[in-house]
């Protein structure tokens, strides 16, 4: 309560405020009886101190001055000094000291007891707390009805809006929650904010925002609190106030609503976790160990809702580092939008998405994936994608092998961010199991030696093959004279004992050169 409210009570009509109207707005939250002038060890902020003249009469003026200094330092709201039968007025030096240190000084007659003063201070506070506790209980009862049949955030907010009777909104981005009740203020901008002081009845932090609509010169205030949870991105709950005043009972309603919102977040998380586990196991059964019997496989595909069309295709992706893992959900979401019917599962260090396609030519291409991440080039730098061939349901397991082999091959050889199994041609032979190692063993030793020991000549040979064995184009790409390019190719031919007129030998060396050029590591496996 404020000092002016206390002075307006019937009890304090018998008392006199000796330093004018200064300090009437001071808050009084507690009271104490002064037994010693050593007040710094006992008083606290927003406290009303009560004393008799005896404590000051037995002290020197310097000691009383020090007492007033300490009261100002501690944030004491006011000092009441009771008169007695022998002394009818407070000494002027005490009035001067109270004025100097901005401590409102109240003169009280002997008939005003400490008990009555304490009751005048604490009774309104106790009544207010009683009202808040009753509000909390009644609100809790209303929310308990919702809690028994809790199904959605909408139910919580509908009940909250009914109780608080003010416009409100709830946003939790990663749960796709965006609810508004009552008038909306989306076009208003926040121009000022301050934190509300917490009380014994609040455990959440609240901000009071001042909003402004510049075009129409309108103002609005709102209470805002963050919905923080380890299993969901930060959400925001807002209540738009009528006149800017914060009513304590509204905070009781907010506290209950926030508790219920956290419960619902937990429920949604558990349901999603259960759904994820079930679908992950289902996708695993479809791709890794598909039943041989057609009806059993159809049952699995029906349950996954991907048995509408005859064709299937898979895309697998993996991230290069742990920092990229947090983007997995966003990548999955974008890839699933490529076609309507999908299911996905996490397989060791990669994620595999299976698509159900109506026609064989509905297959997903590398260009589609590139286009999907045009505005997010970092994704193509952080992730590797592998696209399978299009298969029918009898060959579902081959889709998984296509995807995994494509990723494995690309992890050993730098083919770019996206690998399509259809583009690999003859290299498909070397993608299964120990394929890369077997191919390294099949490459002529003299070519491997050139690759390891003379990168300049090896790059010349690679460029020569890439440009259809055209000397002029090779020299242009390498920025050298055509005679220099021809000299180098002749030197390479001698080193490798390579006859460019022998088609079998040329094909062998050309494939091996492409293979080595893709190889990331510089050591032979």
C-alpha positions as CSV (number, residue, x, y, z in Angstrom):
1,X,0.0,0.0,0.0
2,X,1.0,3.7,-0.4
3,X,1.7,6.0,2.5
4,X,-1.1,8.3,1.4
5,X,-3.5,5.4,1.6
6,X,-2.4,4.6,5.1
7,X,-2.7,8.3,6.2
8,X,-6.3,8.3,4.8
9,X,-7.4,5.5,7.2
10,X,-9.5,6.3,10.2
11,X,-6.7,5.4,12.6
12,X,-4.2,7.9,11.1
13,X,-6.6,10.8,11.3
14,X,-5.2,11.3,14.8
15,X,-1.7,11.4,13.4
16,X,0.2,14.3,11.8
17,X,2.6,14.2,8.9
18,X,5.3,16.7,9.8
19,X,7.2,17.3,6.5
20,X,4.4,18.3,4.2
21,X,3.3,16.0,1.4
22,X,6.8,14.6,0.6
23,X,6.9,10.8,0.5
24,X,3.1,10.2,0.2
25,X,3.7,7.9,-2.8
26,X,6.2,5.7,-0.9
27,X,5.2,2.0,-0.8
28,X,4.8,0.3,2.5
29,X,5.1,-3.5,2.5
30,X,6.1,-4.2,6.1
31,X,6.6,-2.6,9.6
32,X,9.0,-2.8,12.5
33,X,9.3,-1.4,16.0
34,X,12.6,0.4,16.6
35,X,14.4,-0.8,19.7
36,X,17.9,0.7,18.9
37,X,19.1,3.4,16.6
38,X,21.5,0.9,15.0
39,X,18.8,0.5,12.4
40,X,21.0,-0.7,9.4
41,X,21.0,-4.2,10.9
42,X,17.2,-4.5,11.1
43,X,15.3,-2.3,8.7
44,X,14.5,-3.1,5.0
45,X,13.2,-1.3,1.9
46,X,9.6,-0.1,1.9
47,X,9.3,-0.5,5.6
48,X,7.4,1.6,8.1
49,X,9.5,2.2,11.3
50,X,7.8,2.8,14.6
51,X,9.5,4.3,17.7
52,X,9.0,6.3,20.9
53,X,10.8,9.5,21.8
54,X,12.7,7.6,24.4
55,X,15.0,6.0,21.8
56,X,16.0,9.5,20.5
57,X,16.1,11.3,23.8
58,X,18.7,8.9,25.1
59,X,20.8,9.4,22.0
60,X,23.0,12.3,20.9
61,X,22.0,14.5,17.9
62,X,24.8,12.9,15.9
63,X,23.5,9.4,16.6
64,X,20.0,10.3,15.6
65,X,21.4,11.9,12.4
66,X,23.2,8.7,11.7
67,X,20.0,6.8,12.1
68,X,18.2,9.0,9.6
69,X,21.1,8.5,7.1
70,X,20.8,4.7,7.5
71,X,17.0,4.8,7.0
72,X,17.5,6.7,3.8
73,X,20.1,4.3,2.7
74,X,17.9,1.2,3.5
75,X,14.9,2.7,1.7
76,X,12.7,3.1,4.7
77,X,9.3,4.5,3.7
78,X,8.3,6.5,6.8
79,X,9.0,6.9,10.5
80,X,6.3,7.1,13.2
81,X,7.2,8.5,16.6
82,X,4.8,8.1,19.4
83,X,4.4,10.9,22.0
84,X,3.9,10.3,25.7
85,X,2.3,12.1,28.6
86,X,5.3,14.2,29.4
87,X,6.3,15.3,25.9
88,X,3.6,16.8,23.7
89,X,5.6,17.5,20.5
90,X,8.6,16.1,18.6
91,X,11.8,18.2,18.9
92,X,12.5,20.4,15.9
93,X,15.9,18.9,15.2
94,X,14.2,15.5,14.4
95,X,11.9,17.2,12.0
96,X,14.9,18.9,10.4
97,X,16.7,15.6,10.1
98,X,13.7,13.8,8.6
99,X,13.4,16.6,6.0
100,X,17.1,16.5,5.2
101,X,17.1,12.8,4.6
102,X,13.6,12.6,2.9
103,X,12.1,10.3,5.6
104,X,8.4,11.2,6.1
105,X,8.0,11.8,9.8
106,X,4.6,11.0,11.4
107,X,3.7,12.2,14.9
108,X,1.3,9.8,16.7
109,X,-0.5,10.3,20.0
110,X,0.0,7.9,22.9
111,X,-3.4,6.4,22.3
112,X,-2.5,4.9,18.9
113,X,-1.0,1.5,19.8
114,X,1.5,-0.4,17.8
115,X,-1.0,-3.2,17.4
116,X,-3.5,-0.9,15.6
117,X,-0.7,0.5,13.4
118,X,0.4,-3.0,12.4
119,X,-3.2,-4.1,11.8
120,X,-3.8,-1.0,9.6
121,X,-0.7,-2.0,7.5
122,X,-1.1,-5.8,7.2
123,X,-4.9,-6.1,7.1
124,X,-5.2,-4.8,3.5
125,X,-2.2,-6.8,2.4
126,X,-3.7,-10.0,3.9
127,X,-7.0,-9.3,2.3
128,X,-5.3,-8.8,-1.1
129,X,-3.3,-12.0,-0.7
130,X,-6.5,-13.8,0.3
131,X,-8.2,-12.5,-2.8
132,X,-5.2,-13.6,-5.0
133,X,-5.2,-17.1,-3.4
134,X,-8.9,-17.4,-3.9
135,X,-8.5,-16.3,-7.6
136,X,-5.7,-18.8,-8.0
137,X,-7.9,-21.6,-6.6
138,X,-10.9,-20.7,-8.7
139,X,-8.8,-20.4,-11.9
140,X,-7.1,-23.7,-11.1
141,X,-10.5,-25.3,-10.8
142,X,-11.5,-24.1,-14.3
143,X,-8.2,-25.2,-15.8
144,X,-8.5,-28.6,-14.1
145,X,-11.7,-29.2,-16.1
146,X,-9.7,-28.6,-19.3
147,X,-6.8,-30.7,-18.0
148,X,-9.0,-33.8,-17.5
149,X,-9.8,-33.8,-21.3
150,X,-6.7,-32.0,-22.6
151,X,-6.4,-32.4,-26.3
152,X,-5.0,-29.1,-27.7
153,X,-3.5,-25.7,-27.2
154,X,-6.8,-24.3,-28.5
155,X,-8.7,-25.6,-25.5
156,X,-6.2,-24.0,-23.1
157,X,-6.4,-20.6,-24.8
158,X,-10.2,-20.7,-25.1
159,X,-10.4,-21.2,-21.4
160,X,-7.7,-18.6,-20.7
161,X,-9.5,-16.0,-22.9
162,X,-12.8,-16.7,-21.1
163,X,-11.2,-16.2,-17.7
164,X,-9.0,-13.1,-18.4
165,X,-11.5,-11.4,-20.8
166,X,-8.7,-9.6,-22.6
167,X,-7.2,-10.1,-26.1
168,X,-4.4,-12.7,-26.0
169,X,-2.2,-14.7,-28.3
170,X,0.1,-17.8,-28.1
171,X,3.0,-18.6,-30.5
172,X,5.2,-21.6,-30.4
173,X,6.9,-21.7,-33.8
174,X,8.3,-25.2,-34.0
175,X,5.0,-26.7,-32.9
176,X,3.2,-24.6,-35.5
177,X,1.1,-23.0,-32.8
178,X,-0.2,-19.5,-33.7
179,X,-3.4,-18.7,-31.8
180,X,-5.2,-15.3,-31.3
181,X,-8.3,-14.6,-29.3
182,X,-10.0,-11.2,-29.3
183,X,-8.7,-8.1,-31.2
184,X,-5.4,-8.4,-33.0
185,X,-2.5,-5.9,-32.8
186,X,-0.1,-7.4,-35.4
187,X,0.7,-4.0,-37.0
188,X,1.7,-2.4,-33.7
189,X,5.4,-2.1,-33.0
190,X,7.1,-2.4,-29.6
191,X,8.7,0.9,-28.6
192,X,9.4,0.3,-24.9
193,X,9.6,-2.6,-22.5
194,X,10.1,-3.1,-18.8
195,X,10.2,-6.2,-16.5
196,X,7.5,-6.5,-13.9
197,X,8.6,-7.1,-10.3
198,X,8.0,-10.7,-9.3
199,X,5.9,-11.5,-6.3
200,X,5.6,-14.5,-3.9
201,X,2.8,-15.7,-6.2
202,X,4.6,-15.6,-9.5
203,X,7.3,-18.0,-10.8
204,X,7.5,-16.7,-14.4
205,X,9.1,-13.6,-15.7
206,X,6.8,-10.9,-17.3
207,X,7.6,-8.0,-19.5
208,X,5.3,-5.0,-20.0
209,X,5.5,-3.8,-23.6
210,X,4.4,-0.4,-24.9
211,X,3.1,-0.8,-28.5
212,X,2.5,1.9,-31.0
213,X,0.7,2.1,-34.4
214,X,2.4,5.0,-36.2
215,X,-0.1,5.4,-39.0
216,X,-3.1,6.0,-36.6
217,X,-1.1,7.3,-33.6
218,X,-2.5,4.6,-31.3
219,X,-1.0,3.1,-28.2
220,X,-1.4,-0.2,-26.5
221,X,0.2,-2.1,-23.6
222,X,0.7,-5.8,-23.3
223,X,2.0,-8.3,-20.8
224,X,4.4,-10.8,-22.4
225,X,6.1,-14.0,-21.1
226,X,8.4,-16.4,-22.7
227,X,7.3,-20.1,-22.8
228,X,10.7,-21.8,-22.4
229,X,11.0,-25.5,-22.7
230,X,14.0,-27.9,-23.5
231,X,11.8,-29.7,-26.0
232,X,10.4,-26.8,-27.9
233,X,11.6,-23.5,-29.3
234,X,10.8,-20.4,-27.3
235,X,7.2,-19.5,-27.4
236,X,5.5,-16.2,-26.5
237,X,2.2,-15.7,-24.6
238,X,0.7,-12.2,-24.7
239,X,-2.2,-10.5,-23.0
240,X,-3.2,-7.0,-24.2
241,X,-4.3,-4.7,-21.4
242,X,-7.2,-2.3,-21.3
243,X,-5.6,0.8,-19.6
244,X,-2.0,-0.3,-19.0
245,X,-2.6,-1.3,-15.4
246,X,-1.4,-4.7,-14.3
247,X,-3.9,-6.5,-12.2
248,X,-2.4,-9.1,-9.8
249,X,-5.4,-11.4,-10.3
250,X,-4.6,-11.5,-14.0
251,X,-1.1,-12.8,-13.2
252,X,-2.8,-15.7,-11.3
253,X,-4.7,-16.6,-14.4
254,X,-1.5,-16.3,-16.5
255,X,0.4,-18.5,-14.0
256,X,-2.2,-21.3,-14.3
257,X,-2.3,-21.0,-18.1
258,X,1.5,-21.3,-18.4
259,X,1.5,-24.4,-16.3
260,X,-1.1,-26.0,-18.6
261,X,0.8,-24.9,-21.7
262,X,3.9,-26.6,-20.5
263,X,1.9,-29.8,-19.8
264,X,0.5,-29.7,-23.3
265,X,4.0,-29.2,-24.8
266,X,5.1,-32.3,-22.9
267,X,2.1,-34.3,-24.2
268,X,2.8,-33.2,-27.8
269,X,6.4,-34.1,-27.5
270,X,5.6,-37.6,-26.2
271,X,3.0,-38.2,-29.0
272,X,5.4,-37.0,-31.6
273,X,8.1,-39.3,-30.2
274,X,5.8,-42.2,-30.2
275,X,4.7,-41.5,-33.8
276,X,8.3,-41.0,-34.9
277,X,9.3,-44.4,-33.3
278,X,6.3,-46.2,-34.9
279,X,6.9,-44.7,-38.4
280,X,10.6,-45.2,-38.1
281,X,10.1,-48.9,-37.4
282,X,7.6,-49.1,-40.2
283,X,9.9,-47.6,-42.8
284,X,12.7,-49.7,-41.5
285,X,10.6,-52.9,-42.1
286,X,9.5,-51.7,-45.6
287,X,13.0,-50.9,-46.8
288,X,15.4,-53.1,-44.9
289,X,13.4,-56.3,-44.5
290,X,10.4,-56.1,-46.8
291,X,8.1,-59.2,-46.4
292,X,8.3,-61.7,-49.3
293,X,4.5,-62.2,-49.3
294,X,2.7,-59.5,-51.3
295,X,-0.2,-59.2,-48.9
296,X,2.1,-58.6,-45.9
297,X,4.0,-56.0,-47.8
298,X,0.8,-54.3,-48.9
299,X,-0.3,-54.2,-45.2
300,X,2.9,-52.3,-44.3
301,X,2.6,-49.9,-47.2
302,X,-1.1,-49.3,-46.4
303,X,-0.3,-48.5,-42.8
304,X,2.4,-46.1,-44.0
305,X,-0.1,-44.6,-46.5
306,X,2.3,-45.1,-49.4
307,X,0.5,-47.9,-51.4
308,X,-1.5,-45.7,-53.8
309,X,0.8,-46.0,-56.8
310,X,3.0,-48.7,-58.4
311,X,6.4,-46.9,-58.4
312,X,8.8,-46.0,-55.6
313,X,12.0,-43.9,-55.3
314,X,14.3,-43.1,-52.4
315,X,16.5,-40.1,-51.4
316,X,19.1,-40.5,-48.6
317,X,21.0,-37.6,-47.1
318,X,23.7,-37.2,-44.4
319,X,25.4,-34.2,-42.9
320,X,29.2,-33.7,-42.9
321,X,29.4,-32.6,-39.2
322,X,27.5,-32.5,-35.9
323,X,26.8,-28.7,-36.3
324,X,24.6,-29.5,-39.3
325,X,22.4,-32.0,-37.4
326,X,20.1,-29.3,-36.1
327,X,19.1,-28.5,-39.8
328,X,18.0,-32.1,-40.4
329,X,14.3,-31.4,-39.7
330,X,14.2,-28.5,-42.1
331,X,15.9,-30.6,-44.8
332,X,13.4,-33.5,-44.3
333,X,10.5,-31.1,-44.4
334,X,11.6,-29.6,-47.7
335,X,12.3,-33.0,-49.3
336,X,8.9,-34.4,-48.3
337,X,7.2,-31.5,-50.1
338,X,8.7,-32.7,-53.4
339,X,6.0,-35.4,-53.7
340,X,2.7,-36.0,-51.8
341,X,3.1,-39.6,-50.5
342,X,6.3,-40.2,-48.4
343,X,7.7,-41.9,-45.4
344,X,11.1,-41.5,-43.9
345,X,13.4,-43.1,-41.3
346,X,16.7,-42.5,-39.7
347,X,19.2,-45.2,-40.7
348,X,22.5,-45.0,-38.7
349,X,24.2,-41.8,-39.8
350,X,21.7,-40.8,-42.6
351,X,18.0,-40.2,-43.2
352,X,16.2,-42.1,-46.0
353,X,12.9,-40.8,-47.5
354,X,10.7,-43.1,-49.6
355,X,8.4,-41.7,-52.2
356,X,5.3,-43.4,-53.8
357,X,5.1,-42.3,-57.4
358,X,2.1,-42.5,-59.8
359,X,4.2,-42.8,-63.0
360,X,7.7,-44.1,-63.7
361,X,8.6,-40.7,-65.2
362,X,7.6,-38.8,-62.0
363,X,11.0,-39.5,-60.5
364,X,12.9,-36.8,-58.6
365,X,15.9,-35.3,-60.3
366,X,19.1,-33.7,-59.1
367,X,17.9,-30.3,-60.5
368,X,14.8,-30.5,-58.3
369,X,16.9,-30.9,-55.2
370,X,19.2,-28.1,-56.3
371,X,16.2,-25.8,-56.9
372,X,14.8,-26.7,-53.5
373,X,17.9,-25.3,-51.8
374,X,18.6,-22.4,-54.2
375,X,18.1,-19.8,-51.4
376,X,20.0,-21.9,-48.9
377,X,23.4,-22.7,-50.6
378,X,24.9,-23.7,-47.2
379,X,22.7,-26.8,-47.1
380,X,24.3,-28.2,-50.3
381,X,27.7,-27.5,-48.7
382,X,26.8,-29.2,-45.4
383,X,24.8,-32.2,-46.7
384,X,25.3,-35.0,-49.2
385,X,22.3,-36.4,-51.1
386,X,21.9,-39.7,-52.9
387,X,18.9,-40.4,-55.3
388,X,17.9,-44.0,-56.1
389,X,16.5,-45.5,-59.3
390,X,12.8,-45.8,-59.7
391,X,11.5,-49.3,-58.6
392,X,8.3,-51.2,-58.2
393,X,7.3,-52.6,-54.8
394,X,9.0,-55.9,-55.4
395,X,12.4,-54.2,-55.4
396,X,12.0,-51.9,-52.4
397,X,15.2,-53.2,-50.7
398,X,17.2,-52.2,-53.8
399,X,16.1,-48.6,-53.3
400,X,17.8,-48.6,-49.9
401,X,20.9,-50.1,-51.3
402,X,21.0,-47.6,-54.1
403,X,20.7,-44.7,-51.6
404,X,23.3,-46.1,-49.1
405,X,25.8,-47.1,-51.8
406,X,25.5,-43.7,-53.4
407,X,26.3,-42.0,-50.1
408,X,29.1,-44.3,-49.4
409,X,30.6,-43.9,-52.8
410,X,30.3,-40.1,-52.5
411,X,32.0,-40.1,-49.1
412,X,35.0,-41.8,-50.8
413,X,35.0,-39.7,-54.0
414,X,34.1,-36.1,-54.5
415,X,31.1,-36.3,-56.9
416,X,29.4,-33.1,-55.6
417,X,26.5,-32.6,-53.1
418,X,24.0,-34.7,-55.1
419,X,24.5,-38.2,-56.5
420,X,21.9,-39.9,-58.7
421,X,22.4,-43.6,-59.1
422,X,21.3,-43.4,-62.7
423,X,24.2,-41.1,-63.5
424,X,26.9,-43.4,-62.3
425,X,26.8,-45.9,-65.1
426,X,29.7,-48.3,-65.0
427,X,30.7,-47.0,-61.6
428,X,27.6,-48.7,-60.1
429,X,29.7,-52.0,-60.4
430,X,32.1,-50.6,-57.8
431,X,29.5,-49.2,-55.4
432,X,28.6,-52.3,-53.5
433,X,30.5,-53.3,-50.4
434,X,34.2,-53.4,-51.3
435,X,33.7,-51.9,-54.7
436,X,36.0,-48.8,-54.3
437,X,38.8,-51.0,-52.9
438,X,38.5,-53.5,-55.7
439,X,38.6,-50.7,-58.3
440,X,41.8,-49.3,-56.7
441,X,43.3,-52.8,-57.0
442,X,42.3,-52.9,-60.7
443,X,43.9,-49.6,-61.6
444,X,47.4,-49.9,-63.2
445,X,50.2,-49.2,-60.7
446,X,52.0,-46.8,-63.0
447,X,48.8,-44.6,-63.2
448,X,48.5,-44.6,-59.4
449,X,52.2,-43.7,-59.2
450,X,51.6,-40.8,-61.6
451,X,48.6,-39.6,-59.5
452,X,50.6,-39.7,-56.3
453,X,53.9,-38.3,-57.4
454,X,53.2,-36.0,-60.4
455,X,49.9,-34.1,-59.9
456,X,50.8,-31.7,-62.8
457,X,51.0,-34.5,-65.4
458,X,48.1,-36.4,-63.9
459,X,45.9,-33.2,-64.2
460,X,47.0,-32.8,-67.8
461,X,45.9,-36.4,-68.6
462,X,42.6,-35.9,-66.8
463,X,41.9,-32.7,-68.8
464,X,42.9,-34.5,-72.0
465,X,40.4,-37.3,-71.4
466,X,37.7,-34.9,-70.3
467,X,38.0,-32.9,-73.5
468,X,37.7,-35.9,-75.8
469,X,41.5,-36.2,-76.3
470,X,41.5,-32.8,-78.1
471,X,44.9,-31.1,-77.7
472,X,43.7,-27.6,-78.5
473,X,40.9,-27.7,-75.9
474,X,43.2,-29.2,-73.4
475,X,45.8,-26.4,-73.8
476,X,43.1,-23.8,-73.5
477,X,41.7,-25.2,-70.3
478,X,45.2,-25.5,-68.8
479,X,46.3,-22.0,-70.2
480,X,49.3,-23.4,-72.0
481,X,50.5,-23.5,-75.6
482,X,49.2,-26.4,-77.7
483,X,52.7,-27.7,-78.3
484,X,53.3,-27.8,-74.5
485,X,50.1,-29.8,-74.1
486,X,51.1,-32.2,-76.8
487,X,54.6,-32.6,-75.3
488,X,53.1,-33.4,-71.9
489,X,50.7,-36.0,-73.4
490,X,53.6,-37.7,-75.2
491,X,55.6,-37.8,-72.0
492,X,52.6,-39.3,-70.1
493,X,52.2,-41.9,-72.9
494,X,55.9,-42.9,-72.5
495,X,55.7,-43.1,-68.7
496,X,52.4,-45.2,-68.7
497,X,53.3,-47.1,-71.9
498,X,49.9,-46.0,-73.1
499,X,48.9,-46.5,-76.7
500,X,46.2,-44.0,-77.6
501,X,45.3,-46.0,-80.6
502,X,44.4,-49.1,-78.5
503,X,40.7,-48.5,-77.6
504,X,40.6,-51.1,-74.8
505,X,43.7,-49.7,-73.1
506,X,42.4,-46.1,-73.5
507,X,39.0,-46.9,-72.0
508,X,40.8,-48.7,-69.1
509,X,43.1,-45.7,-68.4
510,X,40.3,-43.1,-68.9
511,X,38.0,-44.8,-66.4
512,X,40.8,-45.2,-63.9
513,X,41.8,-41.5,-64.4
514,X,38.3,-40.3,-63.7
515,X,38.1,-42.6,-60.6
516,X,41.4,-41.3,-59.2
517,X,40.4,-37.7,-59.9
518,X,37.2,-38.2,-57.8
519,X,39.2,-39.8,-55.0
520,X,39.3,-37.5,-52.0
521,X,42.2,-39.1,-50.1
522,X,45.8,-39.1,-51.4
523,X,46.7,-42.5,-50.2
524,X,45.8,-45.8,-51.7
525,X,43.3,-47.9,-49.7
